[in-house]
Amino acid sequence: MDKVIIQVAMNERVTKAENPHVPLSPEEQAQDALDCWRAGASIVHFHPRDPASGANRPADVALYLAALNRIREKSDVIFYPTAGYSPDVDADLAHVRELARAPGRVAEMYLQGIGAWSLAAWDSRQGAFVRDNGYVVGHNALMPFLRHSLEHGMKVVMMAHELGHVRSILMLQDAGLLGSKLVVQLNFSDGAAYGPMPNANGLRAYLDMFPSGKPFTWFVQTPGAAHHSVNALALAMGGHPRLGIGDAAPERGGPYSNAQLVERMVAQARAIGREVATPAEARAIMGMQPL
């Protein structure tokens, strides 16, 4: 098995009231990223947040750079931004293109979904869907962004939210739009209505969609209560975890900081005989350019 690549979702939409360790300001984000890197993380991800209100500002390039320039001064950790949450693909990815061109290679990677998936969430106590929206990313609309990413050395990791998305990803790979090595993130949820169930059978269902003998690197992402169990399955089955305050359900004995969650993952990996990749090793595994 490859060394374990540890990826950290540092904040997403979590508030200080939910976890006082969540990094919101650029200064907090930079320090948290460095703490995670020192603990063993190779990849970090955060959402820009308004320093005063904590509100999400997903496409604010200035806020990204305020944290990323601090991070790059002291580490070689890999970073990727979040989506702009616009229904128009070009508008949604404008800030990603800008970050890809920024000096210092501060943003080297991006996670991108394809096709359609639902975010509907059912509340059995209310007997109603408390969320009933979804996403659609058109294949032809995405292709110019994939070409742009190749030209600027940004690694695009494709996300699958449904089994059929794997077929789309393999088609984009065949078109030469995903670089020399295929890297995917297999998404699960124990609350929203997408993807296979967040368990071993669900993970096998995803992995069975890939042709045998065709190597690829895979991560899992599971917001909510199944977060830790699916990460543990990924460790045991040769994949790579995504952890962090942004994804994890409230912790028994917590709240924990992101660096503490990384330290726990490093210990879990080593307990089953898998060493942890450095950022340089992670770049090589994923087919990225050296920093």
C-alpha positions as semicolon CSV with decimal commas, in nm:
position;residue;x (nm);y (nm);z (nm)
1;M;0,000;0,000;0,000
2;D;0,104;0,361;-0,056
3;K;0,188;0,574;0,242
4;V;-0,119;0,742;0,392
5;I;-0,199;1,091;0,265
6;I;-0,383;1,279;0,540
7;Q;-0,620;1,550;0,423
8;V;-0,776;1,800;0,668
9;A;-1,104;1,991;0,625
10;M;-1,020;2,266;0,871
11;N;-1,345;2,461;0,909
12;E;-1,620;2,427;0,643
13;R;-1,922;2,603;0,809
14;V;-1,846;2,513;1,172
15;T;-1,884;2,799;1,421
16;K;-1,683;2,886;1,733
17;A;-1,990;2,794;1,940
18;E;-1,977;2,442;1,793
19;N;-1,599;2,406;1,833
20;P;-1,383;2,683;1,982
21;H;-1,078;2,545;1,796
22;V;-1,223;2,610;1,449
23;P;-1,000;2,856;1,255
24;L;-1,189;3,152;1,109
25;S;-0,950;3,442;1,051
26;P;-0,659;3,417;0,802
27;E;-0,416;3,424;1,095
28;E;-0,597;3,136;1,268
29;Q;-0,618;2,942;0,942
30;A;-0,247;2,981;0,874
31;Q;-0,151;2,870;1,224
32;D;-0,393;2,576;1,216
33;A;-0,262;2,461;0,877
34;L;0,095;2,471;1,007
35;D;-0,005;2,280;1,321
36;C;-0,173;2,012;1,106
37;W;0,132;1,990;0,877
38;R;0,365;1,945;1,173
39;A;0,132;1,674;1,309
40;G;0,149;1,478;0,981
41;A;-0,104;1,623;0,735
42;S;-0,005;1,658;0,369
43;I;-0,318;1,841;0,245
44;V;-0,523;2,117;0,406
45;H;-0,848;2,278;0,300
46;F;-1,040;2,569;0,444
47;H;-1,322;2,807;0,358
48;P;-1,248;3,180;0,382
49;R;-1,461;3,320;0,663
50;D;-1,548;3,681;0,738
51;P;-1,311;3,775;1,024
52;A;-1,586;3,974;1,201
53;S;-1,900;3,764;1,149
54;G;-1,757;3,421;1,065
55;A;-1,978;3,405;0,754
56;N;-1,862;3,191;0,463
57;R;-1,691;3,387;0,182
58;P;-1,601;3,095;-0,046
59;A;-1,471;3,290;-0,346
60;D;-1,281;3,568;-0,163
61;V;-0,933;3,546;-0,316
62;A;-0,789;3,816;-0,089
63;L;-0,889;3,621;0,224
64;Y;-0,742;3,302;0,078
65;L;-0,412;3,471;0,002
66;A;-0,392;3,637;0,343
67;A;-0,371;3,287;0,494
68;L;-0,194;3,104;0,211
69;N;0,103;3,338;0,183
70;R;0,169;3,287;0,556
71;I;0,140;2,909;0,514
72;R;0,372;2,890;0,214
73;E;0,644;3,093;0,391
74;K;0,688;2,811;0,644
75;S;0,566;2,485;0,488
76;D;0,524;2,279;0,174
77;V;0,174;2,159;0,268
78;I;-0,070;2,114;-0,023
79;F;-0,381;2,337;-0,022
80;Y;-0,706;2,336;-0,216
81;P;-0,989;2,596;-0,210
82;T;-1,363;2,542;-0,189
83;A;-1,632;2,595;-0,451
84;G;-1,787;2,934;-0,513
85;Y;-2,138;2,783;-0,488
86;S;-2,259;2,949;-0,807
87;P;-2,494;2,759;-1,042
88;D;-2,283;2,874;-1,338
89;V;-1,970;2,659;-1,379
90;D;-1,748;2,939;-1,512
91;A;-1,851;3,179;-1,234
92;D;-1,816;2,906;-0,973
93;L;-1,455;2,836;-1,072
94;A;-1,331;3,191;-1,140
95;H;-1,157;3,221;-0,801
96;V;-0,994;2,879;-0,848
97;R;-0,845;2,990;-1,180
98;E;-0,712;3,304;-1,012
99;L;-0,556;3,107;-0,727
100;A;-0,397;2,865;-0,975
101;R;-0,216;3,160;-1,133
102;A;-0,111;3,320;-0,802
103;P;0,265;3,345;-0,731
104;G;0,425;3,086;-0,506
105;R;0,196;2,797;-0,607
106;V;-0,015;2,856;-0,298
107;A;-0,305;2,650;-0,438
108;E;-0,199;2,333;-0,619
109;M;-0,511;2,117;-0,611
110;Y;-0,888;2,133;-0,643
111;L;-1,177;1,894;-0,568
112;Q;-1,442;1,890;-0,840
113;G;-1,775;1,712;-0,865
114;I;-1,940;1,599;-1,188
115;G;-2,297;1,527;-1,294
116;A;-2,591;1,565;-1,055
117;W;-2,636;1,478;-0,689
118;S;-2,892;1,551;-0,421
119;L;-2,834;1,715;-0,083
120;A;-3,182;1,633;0,044
121;A;-3,185;1,560;0,418
122;W;-3,473;1,395;0,603
123;D;-3,568;1,477;0,962
124;S;-3,776;1,188;1,097
125;R;-3,887;1,391;1,401
126;Q;-4,038;1,660;1,179
127;G;-4,146;1,415;0,911
128;A;-4,005;1,647;0,648
129;F;-3,704;1,719;0,435
130;V;-3,513;1,996;0,611
131;R;-3,295;2,045;0,304
132;D;-3,400;1,967;-0,050
133;N;-3,146;2,109;-0,292
134;G;-2,877;1,962;-0,512
135;Y;-2,597;2,029;-0,757
136;V;-2,557;1,981;-1,130
137;V;-2,218;2,014;-1,302
138;G;-2,233;1,968;-1,678
139;H;-1,961;1,760;-1,841
140;N;-1,900;1,988;-2,141
141;A;-1,915;2,299;-1,920
142;L;-1,641;2,156;-1,696
143;M;-1,394;2,059;-1,968
144;P;-1,243;2,410;-2,025
145;F;-1,163;2,432;-1,653
146;L;-0,991;2,093;-1,662
147;R;-0,779;2,208;-1,956
148;H;-0,694;2,532;-1,774
149;S;-0,591;2,334;-1,466
150;L;-0,358;2,113;-1,669
151;E;-0,196;2,420;-1,825
152;H;-0,134;2,582;-1,485
153;G;-0,021;2,273;-1,296
154;M;-0,328;2,243;-1,071
155;K;-0,421;1,886;-0,981
156;V;-0,794;1,821;-1,012
157;V;-0,921;1,547;-0,783
158;M;-1,260;1,433;-0,909
159;M;-1,536;1,366;-0,658
160;A;-1,793;1,089;-0,694
161;H;-2,120;1,136;-0,508
162;E;-2,296;0,850;-0,689
163;L;-2,174;0,528;-0,849
164;G;-2,247;0,657;-1,199
165;H;-2,014;0,950;-1,142
166;V;-1,724;0,706;-1,157
167;R;-1,814;0,635;-1,520
168;S;-1,804;1,007;-1,598
169;I;-1,467;1,041;-1,425
170;L;-1,322;0,753;-1,627
171;M;-1,445;0,918;-1,947
172;L;-1,271;1,245;-1,854
173;Q;-0,955;1,048;-1,782
174;D;-0,978;0,881;-2,123
175;A;-1,006;1,230;-2,274
176;G;-0,668;1,318;-2,118
177;L;-0,813;1,588;-1,890
178;L;-0,711;1,454;-1,547
179;G;-0,334;1,435;-1,570
180;S;-0,098;1,140;-1,559
181;K;-0,248;0,981;-1,246
182;L;-0,615;0,946;-1,159
183;V;-0,707;1,070;-0,810
184;V;-1,066;1,053;-0,685
185;Q;-1,258;1,131;-0,370
186;L;-1,543;0,895;-0,286
187;N;-1,817;1,084;-0,106
188;F;-2,056;0,942;0,153
189;S;-2,314;1,091;0,384
190;D;-2,514;0,961;0,676
191;G;-2,757;1,252;0,650
192;A;-2,794;1,375;0,292
193;A;-2,950;1,154;0,026
194;Y;-2,656;1,082;-0,201
195;G;-2,418;0,796;-0,263
196;P;-2,401;0,441;-0,130
197;M;-2,435;0,380;0,243
198;P;-2,133;0,490;0,452
199;N;-2,006;0,144;0,536
200;A;-1,782;-0,131;0,396
201;N;-2,042;-0,242;0,141
202;G;-2,080;0,114;0,015
203;L;-1,706;0,158;-0,019
204;R;-1,673;-0,172;-0,206
205;A;-1,953;-0,063;-0,440
206;Y;-1,753;0,245;-0,535
207;L;-1,425;0,057;-0,575
208;D;-1,588;-0,212;-0,789
209;M;-1,674;0,057;-1,047
210;F;-1,307;0,102;-1,137
211;P;-1,145;-0,130;-1,395
212;S;-0,914;-0,389;-1,244
213;G;-0,548;-0,339;-1,327
214;K;-0,590;0,037;-1,379
215;P;-0,423;0,206;-1,078
216;F;-0,575;0,509;-0,908
217;T;-0,548;0,692;-0,577
218;W;-0,860;0,740;-0,367
219;F;-0,975;0,939;-0,067
220;V;-1,300;0,920;0,127
221;Q;-1,511;1,206;0,257
222;T;-1,790;1,142;0,509
223;P;-1,941;1,434;0,701
224;G;-2,125;1,334;1,016
225;A;-2,136;1,045;1,258
226;A;-1,988;0,787;1,015
227;H;-1,682;1,007;0,956
228;H;-1,438;0,806;1,168
229;S;-1,558;0,459;1,069
230;V;-1,530;0,527;0,694
231;N;-1,184;0,682;0,743
232;A;-1,080;0,366;0,930
233;L;-1,207;0,152;0,642
234;A;-1,008;0,362;0,395
235;L;-0,691;0,311;0,599
236;A;-0,741;-0,065;0,606
237;M;-0,830;-0,093;0,234
238;G;-0,546;0,116;0,089
239;G;-0,719;0,452;0,061
240;H;-0,664;0,788;0,223
241;P;-0,874;0,976;0,481
242;R;-1,022;1,322;0,493
243;L;-1,070;1,434;0,853
244;G;-1,102;1,756;1,047
245;I;-1,337;1,985;1,235
246;G;-1,517;2,064;0,908
247;D;-1,635;1,705;0,863
248;A;-1,636;1,533;1,202
249;A;-1,945;1,498;1,416
250;P;-1,918;1,636;1,771
251;E;-1,653;1,438;1,953
252;R;-1,699;1,239;2,271
253;G;-1,434;1,378;2,504
254;G;-1,382;1,678;2,276
255;P;-1,397;1,920;2,115
256;Y;-1,066;1,840;1,950
257;S;-0,842;2,064;1,743
258;N;-0,756;1,973;1,385
259;A;-0,397;1,894;1,483
260;Q;-0,519;1,656;1,754
261;L;-0,736;1,476;1,497
262;V;-0,432;1,444;1,268
263;E;-0,224;1,301;1,554
264;R;-0,495;1,039;1,616
265;M;-0,501;0,946;1,248
266;V;-0,122;0,913;1,235
267;A;-0,137;0,674;1,531
268;Q;-0,417;0,471;1,367
269;A;-0,223;0,442;1,043
270;R;0,097;0,330;1,210
271;A;-0,093;0,080;1,424
272;I;-0,189;-0,109;1,107
273;G;0,153;-0,074;0,946
274;R;0,104;0,226;0,717
275;E;0,347;0,514;0,736
276;V;0,234;0,870;0,669
277;A;0,327;1,058;0,349
278;T;0,499;1,393;0,356
279;P;0,362;1,661;0,121
280;A;0,645;1,585;-0,125
281;E;0,559;1,214;-0,117
282;A;0,188;1,293;-0,156
283;R;0,261;1,499;-0,466
284;A;0,450;1,206;-0,618
285;I;0,173;0,957;-0,534
286;M;-0,091;1,184;-0,692
287;G;0,113;1,276;-1,000
288;M;0,153;1,642;-0,906
289;Q;0,441;1,871;-0,995
290;P;0,712;1,906;-0,727
291;L;0,686;2,232;-0,536
